[in-house]
Amino acid sequence: MDFSYSEEQQMLQESVQKFVLQKYDFGTRDEIIKTDAGYSSDNWSLFAELGWLTVPFKEEDGGFGGHAVDLMVMMEEFGKGMLVEPYLSAAVMGGTLIADLGSDEQKSALIPQIMEGGLITAVAYAEQGSRFNPFNVTTSAKADGDDVVLNGVKTAVLGAPNAKILIVTARESGADTDAEGIAVYLVDAAAEGVAIKPFTTIDGRKSGDVSLDNVRVPSTARLGAAGAASSALAAMIDRAALAVAAEAVGAMDSLLAKTVEYSKTRKQFGTAIGTFQALQHRMADMFIQCQLARSIVVRAAMVLDSDDDASIKTKAVSSAKARVGKAIRLVGQEAVQIHGGIGVTDELDVGHLFKRVTALDLMFGNAEYHLQRFASL
């Protein structure tokens, strides 16, 4: 199996590396997080100019190709810089659902706007008590003439405060946890009856709880057929899980590099702590975990790009997410411990990286959840 990147993927990787190095240092990121939007609109426009927003989309939709390996390459570099722009929520999650479920008319109207940076979407699918089950949907969709009335509450909707369009999952039929009967609707974030309660997550991202109180949308706002969105929803979540796993690999690489560098300068008993054999062994373990995580994420991306059936792809994603989650705990905790007390301060980027990888472990299912899901398949 060939794990080497193509020339285009290498160019994509280098372009993100250059951006992070030149325009996204820790101080710049800190200032961006403090703004009301929580991300830089200038950076978002630059993403569009560089073509990064086209990566999640297939060529027939006007995109770069829609390959999981391409997405993985980008997300790993994003992880090294802890980028806070809504790439995951808008381009990966929202873009994937529109591309997979949308009609030709919907796709031609929305996808170009996303790729040009003019439209930010957010996917509202999680509910209180649903944990990691995307099919646990109590939000209702009731037909009323040519309209559909939506009622319900969605929790922790990533990117909701900045979204122009919310992509909402709602139940049209069946029991609360049935896979069948779920539909996806495009909802204007400013529509009557939509209320967004914004908050900032532990890793500096903008999120929000969304309530829908008799929100009326035209039946044409549905993405795909009635009650038949479960397969596309599951595939989108697997794709997003791979993306955050790749981002975690990049963040862990930064944690390792910064820990090794710190060990060369921090002195104890008159000598650099990096010369202590016990700490060398711990940093070697960090390196091994980073490499294991990267290898399994690459494999999962290649499986997603293959013609294998959905169950095999799901197993590949769960194996990667479980392995990455295990690595996150060891690498993150060792980085903080070797840095000592300074490792958890806001003044040092290591503490922020630790928060980020901890959040990434929880997103779309933590290590324990994916280990159990893998065992059940």
C-alpha positions in Angstrom: 0.0 0.0 0.0 1.4 3.4 -1.1 1.2 6.0 1.7 3.1 8.7 -0.2 1.3 12.0 -1.1 0.7 13.0 -4.7 2.3 16.1 -6.1 -1.0 18.0 -5.7 -1.3 16.9 -2.1 2.2 18.0 -1.3 1.5 21.4 -2.8 -1.7 21.6 -0.7 0.2 20.6 2.4 2.9 23.2 1.7 0.4 26.0 1.2 -1.2 25.4 4.6 2.2 25.1 6.3 3.2 28.4 4.8 0.0 30.1 5.9 0.3 28.8 9.5 4.0 29.7 9.7 3.7 33.3 8.3 0.2 34.4 9.3 -1.1 32.3 12.2 1.2 32.4 15.1 -0.1 31.9 18.6 -0.5 35.6 19.3 -2.5 36.1 16.2 -4.8 33.2 17.0 -5.3 34.6 20.5 -6.4 37.9 19.1 -8.8 36.3 16.7 -10.5 34.2 19.4 -11.2 37.4 21.4 -13.2 39.0 18.6 -17.0 38.7 18.5 -17.0 36.4 15.5 -14.3 34.2 16.9 -12.6 33.8 13.5 -11.0 36.0 10.9 -13.2 36.9 7.9 -10.0 38.0 6.1 -8.5 34.5 6.6 -11.8 32.9 5.4 -11.6 35.0 2.2 -8.0 33.9 1.8 -9.0 30.2 2.2 -11.4 30.7 -0.7 -8.8 32.4 -2.9 -6.3 29.6 -2.2 -9.0 27.0 -3.1 -9.0 25.3 0.2 -12.8 25.6 0.5 -13.1 23.5 -2.7 -11.3 20.5 -1.2 -14.3 18.7 0.4 -16.2 18.8 -2.9 -16.1 16.5 -5.9 -15.0 17.7 -9.4 -18.6 17.4 -10.7 -19.7 19.9 -8.1 -16.9 22.3 -9.1 -14.5 21.2 -6.3 -11.0 20.0 -5.9 -12.0 16.3 -5.8 -13.7 15.5 -2.5 -11.1 13.0 -1.5 -10.7 12.1 2.1 -6.9 12.0 1.8 -6.8 15.6 0.6 -9.0 16.6 3.5 -6.7 14.7 5.9 -3.6 16.5 4.6 -5.3 19.9 5.2 -6.7 19.1 8.6 -3.4 17.8 9.9 -1.8 21.2 9.1 -4.7 23.1 10.6 -4.2 21.1 13.8 -0.6 22.3 14.1 -1.8 25.9 14.0 -5.0 25.4 16.0 -7.0 27.2 13.3 -10.4 28.5 14.6 -12.0 29.3 11.3 -15.3 27.3 10.7 -13.8 25.0 8.1 -15.1 21.8 9.7 -18.6 23.0 10.3 -19.2 25.0 7.1 -17.1 23.3 4.4 -16.8 19.7 5.6 -20.1 19.0 7.5 -22.5 21.4 5.8 -20.9 21.1 2.4 -20.9 17.3 2.5 -24.6 17.1 3.3 -25.6 19.6 0.6 -23.4 17.7 -1.9 -24.7 14.3 -1.0 -28.4 15.1 -0.5 -29.1 18.3 -2.4 -30.9 18.5 -5.7 -29.1 19.9 -8.7 -30.8 23.2 -8.1 -29.8 23.3 -4.4 -26.3 22.3 -5.1 -25.8 24.9 -7.9 -27.2 27.6 -5.6 -25.3 26.8 -2.4 -22.0 25.0 -3.2 -20.4 27.8 -5.2 -21.3 30.2 -2.4 -19.5 28.0 0.1 -16.5 27.6 -2.1 -16.3 31.3 -2.7 -16.4 32.0 1.1 -19.7 33.8 0.9 -21.9 31.2 2.8 -21.2 29.8 6.2 -23.4 26.8 7.3 -23.7 24.9 10.5 -25.2 21.4 11.0 -27.6 21.1 13.8 -28.0 17.4 14.5 -27.1 16.7 18.2 -29.8 16.9 20.9 -29.8 16.8 24.7 -29.2 13.2 25.7 -28.5 11.9 22.3 -24.8 11.5 23.1 -23.1 10.2 20.0 -26.2 8.8 18.3 -27.1 11.0 15.3 -30.4 9.1 14.9 -31.7 10.1 18.4 -33.8 12.9 17.0 -36.9 14.3 18.7 -37.0 17.6 16.7 -40.2 17.3 14.7 -41.0 18.2 11.1 -44.8 18.4 10.4 -46.2 19.1 7.0 -48.6 22.1 6.8 -49.7 22.7 3.2 -46.7 23.6 1.1 -44.7 24.3 4.2 -43.0 22.2 7.0 -43.1 23.3 10.6 -40.0 22.5 12.7 -40.0 22.3 16.5 -37.2 21.2 18.8 -33.8 22.1 20.4 -30.4 21.3 19.0 -27.3 21.4 21.3 -23.7 22.3 20.8 -24.1 23.3 17.1 -20.5 24.0 16.0 -20.3 27.3 14.2 -24.0 28.3 14.8 -23.4 31.9 15.9 -21.8 32.7 12.5 -24.0 30.6 10.2 -26.3 32.1 7.6 -28.0 28.7 7.0 -28.6 26.0 9.6 -28.8 22.5 8.3 -31.2 20.9 10.7 -32.1 17.2 11.2 -35.7 16.6 12.0 -38.0 13.6 12.5 -40.8 13.1 10.0 -41.8 9.6 11.2 -40.8 6.7 13.4 -39.7 6.5 17.0 -37.1 8.8 18.6 -34.2 6.6 17.9 -35.1 5.1 14.5 -32.7 5.5 11.7 -35.5 5.8 9.2 -37.8 8.8 9.2 -35.1 11.5 9.5 -34.9 14.4 7.1 -32.6 17.4 6.7 -33.8 20.9 6.2 -32.1 24.2 5.2 -33.2 26.8 7.7 -32.3 30.5 7.5 -30.5 31.3 10.8 -32.5 34.6 10.9 -35.9 33.1 10.3 -38.8 33.7 12.7 -38.8 31.2 15.5 -35.0 30.4 15.4 -33.1 31.3 18.5 -29.4 30.8 18.9 -27.7 30.9 22.3 -24.0 31.3 21.5 -21.1 30.1 23.7 -17.4 29.5 23.3 -16.0 26.0 23.8 -13.1 25.1 25.9 -10.8 25.1 22.8 -11.9 28.6 21.7 -14.4 27.6 19.0 -17.8 29.3 18.6 -20.8 27.1 19.2 -24.4 27.5 20.2 -27.7 25.9 21.2 -30.4 26.3 18.6 -34.1 26.3 19.5 -36.8 26.0 16.8 -40.2 27.2 17.8 -42.8 26.7 15.0 -40.2 27.5 12.3 -41.9 27.4 8.9 -39.8 26.4 5.9 -41.0 25.5 2.4 -41.0 21.8 1.6 -38.4 22.6 -1.1 -36.0 23.3 1.8 -35.6 19.6 2.4 -32.3 18.1 1.3 -33.1 14.7 -0.4 -36.1 12.5 -0.1 -38.5 12.6 2.8 -37.3 10.7 5.9 -34.3 9.2 4.0 -31.3 11.2 5.3 -29.8 8.7 7.8 -27.2 7.2 5.4 -25.9 10.5 4.3 -25.9 11.8 7.9 -23.9 8.8 9.1 -21.4 9.2 6.2 -21.0 12.9 6.9 -20.3 12.2 10.6 -17.7 9.6 9.7 -16.0 12.0 7.3 -16.0 14.7 10.0 -14.6 12.2 12.5 -11.8 11.5 10.2 -11.2 15.2 9.7 -10.9 15.8 13.5 -8.7 12.7 13.9 -6.3 14.2 11.3 -6.4 17.6 13.0 -5.5 15.8 16.3 -2.5 14.2 14.7 -1.3 17.7 13.7 -1.9 19.1 17.1 -0.1 16.2 18.7 2.9 16.7 16.4 3.0 20.3 17.7 2.8 19.1 21.3 5.7 16.7 20.8 7.9 19.3 19.0 7.3 21.9 21.6 7.9 19.5 24.5 11.2 18.3 23.0 12.3 21.9 22.4 11.4 22.9 26.0 13.3 19.9 27.4 16.5 21.3 25.7 16.2 24.7 27.4 14.6 24.0 30.8 17.3 23.3 33.3 17.2 21.4 36.6 20.1 20.7 38.8 22.2 22.7 36.4 21.5 20.6 33.3 18.8 20.5 30.6 16.0 18.1 31.6 16.1 16.7 28.1 19.3 14.8 29.1 17.4 12.8 31.8 16.8 9.3 30.5 13.4 9.0 32.1 12.1 12.0 30.2 13.7 10.8 27.0 11.8 7.6 27.3 8.5 9.5 27.9 9.1 11.7 24.8 10.0 8.6 22.8 6.6 7.1 23.8 5.0 10.4 22.7 6.7 10.0 19.3 5.5 6.4 18.9 1.9 7.4 19.7 2.1 10.2 17.1 3.3 7.9 14.4 0.8 5.2 15.2 -2.0 7.7 15.1 -0.9 9.2 11.8 -0.6 5.7 10.2 -4.1 4.7 11.1 -5.6 8.0 10.0 -3.9 7.7 6.6 -5.3 4.2 6.3 -8.8 5.3 7.3 -8.7 8.1 4.7 -7.7 5.7 2.0 -10.5 3.4 2.9 -13.0 6.2 2.7 -11.8 7.0 -0.8 -12.1 3.3 -1.8 -15.0 1.4 -3.2 -15.5 -0.6 -0.1 -19.0 -0.9 1.4 -20.2 1.4 4.1 -19.6 -1.0 7.0 -15.9 -1.3 6.2 -15.5 2.4 6.0 -17.3 2.8 9.3 -14.9 0.3 10.9 -11.9 2.1 9.5 -13.0 5.4 10.9 -13.8 4.0 14.3 -10.5 2.2 14.5 -8.7 5.5 13.7 -10.7 7.6 16.1 -10.2 5.0 18.9 -6.5 4.9 18.3 -6.1 8.6 18.0 -8.1 9.1 21.3 -5.7 6.8 23.1 -2.7 8.8 21.7 -4.3 12.1 22.7 -4.4 11.1 26.3 -0.8 10.0 26.5 0.7 12.8 24.3 -1.4 15.6 25.8 -0.8 14.6 29.4 2.9 14.0 29.0 3.4 17.3 27.3 1.7 19.1 30.1 3.6 17.2 32.8 7.0 17.7 31.2 6.3 21.4 30.9 5.3 21.5 34.5 2.9 24.2 35.8 3.5 26.5 32.9 2.0 23.8 30.6 -1.6 24.7 31.7 -1.3 28.5 31.6 -3.0 30.7 29.0 0.3 32.3 28.2 1.7 29.1 26.7 0.4 27.5 23.5 0.9 24.0 25.0 -2.1 24.5 27.3 -4.3 25.5 24.4 -3.1 22.6 22.3 -4.0 20.3 25.2 -7.5 21.7 25.4 -7.9 21.4 21.6 -6.9 17.7 21.5 -9.1 16.9 24.5 -12.0 18.5 22.6 -11.1 16.6 19.4 -11.2 13.3 21.3 -14.8 14.0 22.3 -16.1 15.2 19.0 -18.2 12.7 17.0 -17.5 10.0 19.6 -14.7 9.5 22.0 -12.2 6.7 22.0 -14.4 4.4 24.2 -17.5 4.9 22.0 -15.6 4.1 18.8 -13.9 1.1 20.3 -17.3 -0.3 21.2 -18.7 0.6 17.8 -15.8 -1.1 16.1 -16.4 -4.2 18.2 -20.1 -4.3 17.2 -19.5 -4.1 13.5 
